[in-house]
Amino acid sequence: MWVESNRYVLRINYPEDSLKQVFDRFKPQNNEYMIRGFKIYWSYHTSNITLYRDGKLPGWKGITEEEDNKKMKIGLDELISFLRQFI
């Protein structure tokens, strides 16, 4: 996982065939807004999973960097918990 500007990028370190199986199970459940306050993108099994802030919802504007990091970590934790059911 690494941070790029206003998003967190998650890379699952699995062999490509295993990653495709995870992706194929995840894709029917995928909704970019499935975690409130965030947008999630995972378009292909070899691409990284990207977690963005949903800036259209209240709560992101005017917060400190520390508060922002805490909220992003909560979103990342929810994403990882969700992904575990497919791994």
N, C-alpha and C positions, 0 to 999 in steps of 0.2 A: 504494500500500500504506500502511496505517496500523495502529496498534496500538490495540485497545480492550480494556482490562482484561486478561483472560487469553487473548486471541486476536489473531491477525493477520488483517487483512481485505485482500484483493487485488481490485482492480478492473481489468479488462482494458478499455482505452480503444479499442474498435473500434466501428464502426457496428453497429447492432442486427442486421442481416441476416448480417453476417460473424460476429458473436458467437454467433448461433444456430447457424451451421454448426460452429463450434468446439465449442459445448456438445453438439450432437447427436453429434459424433464422440467426445467425452469421456465422455458419460453411460453408455454400455454398459461402459466400463472402470472407472467410478467405484465405489469401495468406501470408505466413510468411514474405514476403518483401513488404507488401502493404503500409508501411510508409517508405519513402526513408531514408536510413541511419540506419534503425533498422530491427530487426527480431522479430516476434511475435509468441508465441506458446500458444495455448489453445487446448489441445488434448481431454479433456473430461469435461462435464459440472460441475463436482465436483472438478476439478483441478483448480489451480490458473492460471491467465493469466500472462505470463512472457514476458517482453520487454527487448531485448538485443540490444547492439550496433552492427551494422554490420561493423565489423573491416576491411572488405575487401574494403570498400569505403573510399576514402580520407576524412580527416577532424577529425578523432578521435585520430590520433597519435600526440604526442608532445603537447597536450593541457593541461592546468592546471586543477586541480580538480574542480575549480569553473566553468570553461568553460564546462567541462564534465557534471557537474550537470545541467547547463542551457540547454545544448543540450538534455539531458535525459528528463528534464521536458517538453521540446517542444514535444518530441516523446510521452511522457505520455499524454500530453494534446490532441495530435492528436488521440491517441488510444481511450481516453475517449470520445472525440467528435464522433468518428466513432461508438463506442459501443452504444451511446445514441439512435441511430435510431432503435436499436433492443430491447430497454428496454421499 
